[in-house]
Amino acid sequence: MVILRPQGGFSGEVYLGLAGETGGPPPAFVSGGGVVVRVQAPYTVADLFLRLAQEAPPGTYALQVKALAGGLVRYAPFTLEVVSP
């Protein structure tokens, strides 16, 4: 779940994607994002789904949600923990 607030230029439609720790692409075994959300006051809640490949190695990974609105780009860090079945 991602919470978006219409502040700092973020309003209207915002694209949510997935990025790696430094803003580049995420690890090859994880994908997701590609969601467009319409932000409304006071805030909007959006679901952001991730997909893991079966061969995803167990571990803890620092990732980011990437938000794009007009010419603005913002990142919000999160941690993904992959455990063995």
Backbone bond lengths (Angstrom), bond angles and torsions (degrees), N, CA, C in turn:
res aa  C-N    CA-C-N  psi(-1)  N-CA   C-N-CA  omega(-1)  CA-C   N-CA-C  phi
1 M - - - 1.440 - - 1.530 108.60 -
2 V 1.307 115.93 135.15 1.461 123.02 178.84 1.525 107.83 -121.60
3 I 1.324 116.95 134.22 1.465 121.39 177.11 1.518 107.77 -107.84
4 L 1.324 115.77 125.30 1.474 122.16 -179.83 1.520 109.52 -114.81
5 R 1.320 115.12 134.99 1.468 121.05 177.65 1.531 108.58 -117.29
6 P 1.341 117.08 137.35 1.465 120.15 179.77 1.523 111.91 -77.43
7 Q 1.326 116.36 78.41 1.462 120.76 179.85 1.519 109.11 -144.01
8 G 1.287 117.58 159.63 1.455 122.00 177.58 1.523 113.00 63.37
9 G 1.328 117.37 28.47 1.456 120.56 178.95 1.506 114.86 95.64
10 F 1.321 117.81 -10.28 1.453 120.12 178.48 1.518 109.62 -84.41
11 S 1.317 114.96 110.93 1.456 121.67 177.08 1.510 107.60 -155.97
12 G 1.308 115.27 168.59 1.456 119.21 -179.35 1.516 110.48 66.79
13 E 1.337 116.57 -136.74 1.455 120.58 -177.96 1.522 111.67 -86.79
14 V 1.329 115.48 132.90 1.459 122.57 179.07 1.521 107.38 -125.31
15 Y 1.318 115.87 131.18 1.466 122.06 176.44 1.521 108.19 -90.66
16 L 1.319 116.70 130.38 1.461 121.95 177.30 1.520 109.12 -111.53
17 G 1.307 115.54 126.58 1.455 121.23 178.31 1.514 110.23 -131.80
18 L 1.310 115.44 -173.57 1.450 122.28 -178.03 1.516 108.67 -119.66
19 A 1.322 117.27 138.38 1.463 122.21 179.41 1.526 109.31 -136.13
20 G 1.312 114.84 159.66 1.453 121.03 174.84 1.519 110.64 -76.60
21 E 1.305 115.45 -178.71 1.464 121.92 -175.17 1.526 113.11 -57.29
22 T 1.332 118.38 -35.86 1.464 121.31 -176.97 1.529 112.95 -101.04
23 G 1.346 116.89 12.05 1.461 120.41 178.84 1.512 113.54 94.94
24 G 1.313 117.27 -9.78 1.459 121.40 176.25 1.515 110.38 -79.71
25 P 1.323 116.68 -165.22 1.459 119.17 -179.43 1.534 111.41 -67.85
26 P 1.332 116.14 152.29 1.457 119.49 176.62 1.530 109.91 -73.26
27 P 1.331 118.41 170.32 1.458 120.02 175.82 1.532 110.92 -55.17
28 A 1.314 116.97 150.42 1.468 121.95 -174.48 1.522 113.47 -61.06
29 F 1.319 118.41 -23.83 1.464 120.84 -176.91 1.527 114.09 -85.52
30 V 1.336 117.87 -2.19 1.463 121.05 178.98 1.527 109.51 -124.68
31 S 1.326 115.21 138.39 1.465 120.30 176.85 1.523 107.87 -143.62
32 G 1.300 115.46 164.73 1.457 120.01 179.21 1.506 110.98 154.94
33 G 1.298 115.14 -175.98 1.459 119.89 -177.42 1.513 110.15 87.99
34 G 1.302 115.04 -148.36 1.455 119.67 -178.14 1.514 112.80 71.50
35 V 1.331 116.49 33.79 1.456 122.29 -177.46 1.524 109.15 -111.07
36 V 1.324 116.85 136.70 1.461 121.51 173.67 1.526 107.62 -108.58
37 V 1.338 115.29 127.96 1.460 122.24 -175.74 1.521 109.06 -124.35
38 R 1.312 117.01 139.19 1.468 121.22 173.68 1.520 108.17 -92.24
39 V 1.338 116.35 117.22 1.462 122.17 -176.97 1.518 109.78 -86.69
40 Q 1.336 115.43 131.23 1.456 121.74 178.31 1.527 108.79 -131.39
41 A 1.331 116.40 153.97 1.464 121.29 179.64 1.523 109.27 -74.27
42 P 1.314 120.02 149.78 1.454 126.47 -2.78 1.530 112.64 -79.86
43 Y 1.338 117.20 -21.76 1.466 120.66 175.99 1.526 109.20 -163.45
44 T 1.310 115.94 165.25 1.462 122.68 177.95 1.523 108.23 -129.14
45 V 1.311 115.93 137.73 1.461 121.70 177.30 1.527 107.70 -104.85
46 A 1.332 115.70 131.08 1.464 120.84 -179.82 1.524 109.47 -129.54
47 D 1.318 116.11 145.56 1.459 121.20 173.77 1.518 108.69 -91.16
48 L 1.311 116.21 134.75 1.458 122.35 177.29 1.525 106.50 -125.00
49 F 1.317 116.01 113.98 1.455 120.98 -175.88 1.519 111.06 -97.66
50 L 1.323 115.32 140.31 1.458 122.74 176.66 1.515 109.05 -113.22
51 R 1.332 116.11 148.72 1.455 122.20 175.17 1.517 108.12 -121.63
52 L 1.325 115.90 134.23 1.455 121.29 177.62 1.523 109.27 -112.95
53 A 1.319 116.11 137.95 1.448 121.05 173.80 1.530 108.22 -70.07
54 Q 1.317 116.63 152.50 1.465 120.53 179.77 1.516 112.16 -59.08
55 E 1.335 116.83 -31.20 1.458 120.50 -177.86 1.536 113.12 -88.21
56 A 1.327 117.51 16.46 1.469 120.45 179.21 1.527 109.45 -60.91
57 P 1.335 116.89 123.48 1.465 119.20 -179.06 1.531 111.25 -73.18
58 P 1.334 116.77 138.52 1.464 119.18 176.97 1.531 110.71 -59.51
59 G 1.317 115.27 146.02 1.452 120.55 179.33 1.511 111.24 155.56
60 T 1.317 115.72 -179.18 1.459 122.92 178.44 1.522 108.07 -112.72
61 Y 1.319 116.37 129.54 1.465 121.85 -173.68 1.528 110.19 -126.49
62 A 1.321 116.18 131.43 1.461 122.07 175.38 1.523 107.91 -86.61
63 L 1.328 116.24 119.89 1.461 122.52 179.28 1.523 108.76 -127.70
64 Q 1.338 115.80 178.93 1.455 120.67 178.52 1.520 110.21 -142.58
65 V 1.317 115.34 146.29 1.457 121.31 166.93 1.521 105.59 -87.27
66 K 1.319 116.53 128.95 1.464 121.87 179.78 1.525 108.15 -105.03
67 A 1.328 117.11 124.91 1.462 122.15 179.74 1.528 109.01 -115.25
68 L 1.333 116.07 129.37 1.464 122.44 179.87 1.525 109.12 -123.49
69 A 1.319 116.30 128.74 1.468 121.86 176.37 1.516 107.49 -142.92
70 G 1.325 116.49 113.97 1.463 119.40 -176.19 1.509 108.52 60.00
71 G 1.314 118.65 -123.87 1.455 122.23 178.39 1.520 113.70 -96.06
72 L 1.344 117.41 4.72 1.461 121.04 -177.54 1.518 111.74 -92.68
73 V 1.312 116.29 140.90 1.466 122.71 174.46 1.524 107.68 -130.74
74 R 1.307 116.38 130.44 1.460 121.82 176.74 1.524 108.48 -133.30
75 Y 1.337 115.70 151.87 1.453 121.98 179.34 1.521 109.53 -123.82
76 A 1.327 116.42 144.74 1.460 122.38 174.36 1.525 107.59 -129.85
77 P 1.327 117.64 117.71 1.470 120.36 -176.11 1.522 112.33 -74.59
78 F 1.314 115.21 150.63 1.458 122.08 170.53 1.511 109.03 -152.85
79 T 1.305 116.78 164.65 1.465 122.11 -178.96 1.519 109.30 -113.50
80 L 1.315 115.48 132.98 1.468 122.55 176.68 1.524 107.32 -108.53
81 E 1.320 116.47 126.39 1.452 120.43 176.71 1.520 108.83 -111.47
82 V 1.321 115.98 121.53 1.462 122.92 178.25 1.518 107.09 -104.35
83 V 1.331 116.49 124.37 1.457 121.60 179.84 1.522 110.04 -115.93
84 S 1.306 116.95 154.41 1.459 121.53 176.50 1.511 110.01 -71.93
85 P 1.339 116.86 143.36 1.478 119.02 179.23 1.514 111.98 -68.84
